[in-house]
């Protein structure tokens, strides 16, 4: 059962993001905050179009700033106009210490299972079966997004990733650096032939080259992935496409560098119209996923 959360509705988090959106659309977002039933009661934002469509579901994933509502402010009105169900979970600070890596054993709740539970709850409430989503994540949200897609490719139709700090590569390195699991996520396996079919667009700022306190600056990540988010995005897109080609699949990923943008979602909205670009790309891209009868 969907339970409304008692926080103020339409509370403004970022005036600049709100002003950016107001100049570009006359549609006001109608998202409401709910809580997933169960012990941890994970909150999430939900907006419904007039006629929900199980093939048009947008999942928005925040980073360590926990700006779930800011993502809603930027995307939900556009998604509403396009007929998307919009879902934006909030992984509250202190409760999900390993959320970027899906919650490895012994390191916090399993975020992948929470995302599935949210989708199942919304599906039951709407009496609309949600089988696949289009997803967007920014910063740490992009980390969640691509790892969730790698683990559950049958559930992701398209994904847009914004400025991830670092990535899981399609290699035999130990997870989360590569795909080799040794009990970190019980019950999961990564099948490259499946996740390499997901149309993917990676967005990163041309000026996102700062080594700030939130960036993983370990020697291991620096050596393989590069020294900053821009270089890491380039290397990951190249690695994904090369791996797909080696398996006789079309390259699924493309890189979009945002001119003049640093590591800022608001700036990406203001100067690059990021939500508009992503929604346009999601509408025009034809999914490469395997047929439904091949899902597991």
Steps between C-alpha positions, in 0.01 A plus 500: 500500500632843407518722807537880453788650692414804713773732371399827327397448141695672222761632745764692306850355535682699233356833382735504202386158382137596548547826308677314221207266466234770529642676195463184292164349585154603609438157658526491880622178652247312712734250664415387853727344757420148621672241716561141411340267753724292722761549768711768334213690338703632207348827373448565131344764279228386263327684219231343283385603154132496413528156338791301648689289248716211620744566215555863603649501849782736597720412798710790635798424726666764718859531616651565843331841520168309523343742249212270406247783502728717289506225239121488516477877458712482187360185337147433620319774305672391180423136580137587579459664162652191334275259692766351730448363850781667698660337804784652705608308813678672787777301669524693824842588640635254753265217408658386174880526539574293187213616279723591203617138481150352556565407863761226516473229762581641843509858376135607513155428356473358148403802292425287193235309696352824633470637146322183392266523799411862416424407139289205614306716747427767238404228253252346745349835592447594136400153384754560222781246464834684501754274335761745372605856575695779340744626760713804567750542779733789576836464675462219758155442348673413173704246694182338631342521155762319295559233767126437529477472121792258491333285764144523360525572126153356444361785713671791321393617157738798470735676737650846518792551737617840619852559632564180693800514731618157384366187333478123503689391188408195286810318624585201718614725786330458837172689542441796515806569279403219263238228463646219713274440800609304807194527720478881509147495352353155573271369231635726224711433195609732223431385143675732254308368200189648658607833649709587194174526305366794702514835314713724721590868488764637736496874570795673662617861519802614303621668822423207731868444564534595868625242749263603779433335836212292362705338221649155542871582468641156578805388303302206365224716351742771383716247320223325310232765459685833498550794733162675465139446398545614140780253430323222690185548293702483178679183605183326619307576180794375295528182711126426477498544123814295449358219711176504300688489169711208625174311558367590155250749641448858383667758729225615741659806664569854392668789677357851513739764636317805636699815408604718791328285764671403826371238745162670546155371413353851521762637264438210259132600503565871459764496227438168325127435561595151617150370587367611160789330318454179696124481446548564129764227481285253690211556262707460185716204600389155396570242774753227424393267778438133436145385444278464806490120479877496559474681833594330821 
